[in-house]
Amino acid sequence: MIADFIDAELPMIQFTRPQSTYLAWMNVSALNLSSEALQKHLIDDGKVGIMPGKTYGDSRYLRMNIACPQVKLEEGLNRLAKGIQAAHV
């Protein structure tokens, strides 16, 4: 579901399907935004809190916890897209 959403809505993000985990690591380096600027748009515009990879040692990534009901994951992905789109206006 995540890969399909990213392919359709956010093709500038690189996502590799993990073999087994409850975390989705998304490479956002192609957005050419600082970790701080991206977080500001995600929180202020998308109303979504996704952990910056910078917290874990690599600012090229976002870390999204996907251990939730599917409807909540869909909402989070839509908010992610809204925040990223706001960053590129």
Buried (B, 14 or more C-beta within 10 A) or exposed (E): EBEEBBEEBBEEBBBEEEEEEEEBBBBBBEBEBEBEEBBBBBBEBBEBEBBBBBEEEBBBBBBBBBEEEEEEBBBBBBBBBBBBBBBEE
